[in-house]
Amino acid sequence: MSAMGTLAFDEYGRPFLILKDQERKTRLMGLEALKSHILAAKAVASTLRTSLGPNGLDKMMVDKDGEVTVTNDGATILNMMDVDHQIAKLMVELAKSQDDEIGDGTTGVVVLAGALLEQAEQLLDRGIHPIRIADGYEQAARIAVEHLDKISDSFPVDPQNIEPLIQTAKTTLGSKVVNRCHRQMAEIAVNAVLTVADMERKDVDFELIKVQGKVGGRLEDTQLVKGVIVDKDFSHPQMPKELKDAKIAILTCPFEPPKPKTKHKLDVTSVDDYKALQKYEKEKFEEMVKQIKDTGANLAICQWGFDDEANHLLLQNELPAVRWVGGPEIELIAIATGGRIVPRFCELTPEKLGFAGVVREISFGTTKDRMLVIEQCQNSRAVTIFIRGGNKMIIEEAKRSLHDALCVIRNLVRDNRIVYGGGAAEISCALAVSEAADKCPSLEQYAMRAFADALEVIPMALSENSGMNPIQTMTEVRARQVKENNPALGIDCLQKGTNGKKYTVKNREHNRVSFLRNLKAFILSAVLFFFLFFNMSVRITKSFTLPCKLEWG
């Protein structure tokens, strides 16, 4: 035994030291392990709970470099949180999967998962086995999902009448930084989705929607461009600032004289040799420019760069060009203009040219930052949302807000079945699960009632974040739903209720909806997270020096 720790030997006789700190490592098992996990999950859920709903509060996140982000987007908050606990990391992955699959409901799924675990902790204290709790939750989830199908309604998705879609997008944007111009942002989101949507297949290709931002101006200057915006300018300042009826050569090959594919060495020993090399390069550049011009192209967009001599030759031959365009932008330009990407100069033909009605260069502010706008393209389904804002933080939050609005409209195009928002669907499901629990003769009835209580956490959080008394609000809304048999009654977060009712709102009249697919996904995701969680029976706080075996229930 030394002052630092204990000397030990492995099976081969090699010595190693067990530090004193490692001797104090703890091993949690059974209920202790579960409660430790529940505590971590509740901490994450309570952090996000205050950001739920249209009156949810923003969070200020500061990263390691000191960069500040202000947002109430659940996925962003969790992604930027520095969490060490393994269960907290699983909740981050839960929110990420919801964001990737649905695009919305990330805050709700984490809050619901935390509520399920909190209710399960109370059942554990009453001596109910985790397996019985899991069985009860499974039955309750099945009842809730089936009830959602019964109370669902269809939402009108008509390109000729977009006002209901705009109102729905406005509801999504109401809690965001962009709420002062949420009508304009909602119109942009709806028009962008309907432009790229295939209504026959009920599909929306988000690859055709590009969201780009530029610091400067106001949020109100944000616009939808039916085309592509590239953060580049023409390669020479004397090239024209606007081209009409542009025939575009889209090149991913280097705009330079060909080089040997093997290692080579060129010795230039005299002035004549240097002039001969210079002449060869110039002739090759002229040949390449002529090849582009012969196809009928009047604009070259290159993924790679070219030197000043080539740039000068392009100007002399009146062939505008853009260089150093990124791969994603090249692909989007090809899709929008109907052109083909050319990887080798020898493959360039007139049939591979893209077409755009207008290509213009725009500049911003006193620094004269320039960008290219490619409009009136052959494929009008490619669009760009161009966001303006006072600083980078506002632009990034506007991008996240618009992403949520775009996902909402996309989900309606894919599946127009909806349930009503403001916690109405959750309250209705909780009532259905509670009713089924009363008919259940086994021990699982306690877990089913706990599941119903967990569902009511969502409307409770909505009312609390809106400055209402959550218990009084929930009591009134639940009573009215039962009395009127109306699952569309929910929490009036924006205080616009009718008939003198302060806390309830007829969501059908106010376009406050939640998507059937979305609500099903976040209920099932939260329950699956619970199953994964309750299968763990052992937790070791830190790794031991000696090997140990993990037990799984």
Secondary structure, DSSP 4 states (H G I P E B T S, - for coil): --SSEEEEE-TTS-EEEEEHHHHT--EEEHHHHHHHHHHHHHHHHHHHHTT-STTPPPEEEE-TT--EEEE--HHHHHHHS---SHHHHHHHHHHHHHHHHTSS-HHHHHHHHHHHHHHHHHHHHTT--HHHHHHHHHHHHHHHHHHHHHH-EE---BTTB-HHHHHHHHHHHTTSGGGGGHHHHHHHHHHHHHHHEETTTTEE-GGGEEEEEEEBS-GGG-EEESEEEES---SSTTS-SEEEEEEEEEE-S-SS----SS-------SHHHHHHHHHHHHHHHHHHHHHHHHTT-SEEEESS---HHHHHHHHHTT--EE----HHHHHHHHHHHT--EESSGGG--GGG-EEEEEEEEEEETTTTEEEEEEEEESSTT-EEEEEEESSHHHHHHHHHHHHHHHHHHHHHHH--EEEETTTHHHHHHHHHHHHHHHT--STHHHHHHHHHHHHTHHHHHHHHHTTS-HHHHHHHHHHHHHHHT-TTEEE-TTS--STT-SSEEEHHHHT-EEEHHHHHHHHHHHHHHHHHHHTB-EEESS--SS-----B-
